[in-house]
Amino acid sequence: MASLPTPPAQPDDTAESYVGLAADAAERQARSRGWDTVRAVPPGTFLTMEFRHGRINFQVEGDTVTRCWVG
């Protein structure tokens, strides 16, 4: 039987540190810290709930990050 794959490592970063930043500055910071996928969405956007290693999500209102989560 084949072994289970090991998920890739994620950046050692806290999502809360992005709240309050301008959206473009938050994206640059996230990419510089190693996030593969950076997703910015407006409030109320319908998203799938699958967890993806290496992805960070920003909820953006008026060009400011108001919420951030990993996966």
Secondary structure, 3 states (H helix, E strand, C coil): CCCCCCCCCCCCCCHHHHCCCEHHHHHHHHHHCCCCEEEEECCCCCCCCCCCCCEEEEEEECCEEEEEEEC
